Amino acid sequence: MPTAWVTLPPGTTAVGRSANCALWQENNPTAEAMGPYGCTLPGIIVPKGQVTNFALTLRVGDVVTHAKGGVQLVWGPDPADSHRPAFDPNSRNDSAVLTVN
């Protein structure tokens, strides 16, 4: 199942999330605030043009200039166990930077 893997920018903590996002490490108070989070996409494939909304509410605790986290599409429960399907050989369009200024 495709998942948006979200790594929070340094200096931020998660204080809220949408129902389709879950903490990768459940029952870990440190990870609760720091993540990463897996946000599920509906279905087994992602059709071109599909839009899936999810939200993570962040609190900025420490100001880090141009703090960068990221979002990555993974084909499994986490990037370490991701198996790219044959129909999507291009990994260059699977990620984006999350910047907090």
Number of C-alpha atoms within 10 A of each C-alpha: 14 21 24 25 26 24 18 24 21 19 17 20 21 19 12 14 16 12 11 15 20 18 19 18 14 10 9 11 10 10 16 19 18 19 22 21 25 25 27 22 20 13 9 10 13 13 8 6 6 8 9 12 9 14 12 18 11 17 13 13 10 11 12 14 11 12 17 16 17 16 20 19 23 23 20 18 17 19 14 9 10 15 11 15 9 7 7 9 8 9 11 7 8 12 15 13 14 16 14 17 9
